[in-house]
Amino acid sequence: MNRRFVRLALAAVGLWGALIGTAAAKYPDKPLRMIVPYAAGGGVDNITRVVAKGLGTRLDQSIVVDNRPGASANIGANMVAKASADGYTLLIGATFLAFNRATTTNLPYDAAKDLIPVARLGKAPFVLVVPAVLPIKTVAELVAYMKANPNKASYGAVGAGSPTNLIFPKNTNTQPIQILYKGGAAAMPDLIAGRLTFMIQTASEVLPLIRSGKLRALAVTGLTRFNQLPDVPTMKEAGVPDLESTGWWGVFAPANTPAAIVKRLSDEVQLVMKQPDVIAALYKMGIESAPMPSSEFRPFFDQELKSYADVARQFNLTVN
């Protein structure tokens, strides 16, 4: 009886494996959905639309970009974490996954367990910008302004738990008011008009406005200067330590998505990100195409989770 049970169990496992293999072989046979956990027009949305177009062509399927902003990007991320693990619902994730996990209590999902890193797309530094209408030209002048106007200075943020936004006031001994937005694009009118004092956003969201003269860049994060803003100092050069992290974007799938589907997506994304038109489109946004397959993206993501957790503990960064 025991032997018969074992044989039946093995047969069932084999049948299940065959069914998964068949499904993966036919994948994709219907449109895909890419969840963007921010409003349209921001950095995550912009890179998603470029990648979705190229990936849809390679997969010979349409890809619907679905904006689901709210709760510091956790609404959209949770949707994907709870979605069917069939490769048809994907998340365009970014650094927010790491810093939300590190700083936000009672999250409805765990980015380390409920999502699979499929492929990294690109990277870019964060840029500290002020409206051109304000007479502030250096980080030192910004700090002096905030200390002289403690009830007036404010900054826009699209994630309440972003360590970059939280560390900057701590390390400059200032207390600007945080104003939350559902996406970077939604904050830009207030920033440009001077209703916000500053923002620290990825280069992709602010570079066009810096070029047009509507915003002024004061510093960038990272270990080296940004090649598209060579005259702008790093945060460390400007006198603000501990702001060396840079932004990145990547494709994620729900946990338990079949390995064959993850590999197919990963392989196709690598090819998309190497296309000259994609590289040029991202460069124009201020993003460097930096593809990374799933086998490399997984340890990269794990290290990002650890790094942001370490920073959150070091600076006691917590968002309820």
Secondary structure, DSSP 8 states (H G I E B T S, - for coil): -HHHHHHHHHHHHHHHHHHHHHHHHH--SS-EEEEESS-TTSHHHHHHHHHHHHHHHHHTS-EEEEE---GGGHHHHHHHHTS-SSSSEEEEEETHHHHHHHHBSS-SS-TTTSEEEEEEEEEE-EEEEEETTS---SHHHHHHHHHH-TTT-EEEES-TT-HHHHHHHHHHT---EEEE-SSHHHHHHHHHHTSSSEEEEEHHHHHHHHHTTSEEEEEE-SSS--TTSTTS-BTTTTT--S----EEEEEEEETT--HHHHHHHHHHHHHHHTSHHHHHHHHHHT-EEEEE-HHHHHHHHHHHHHHHHHHHHHHT--B-
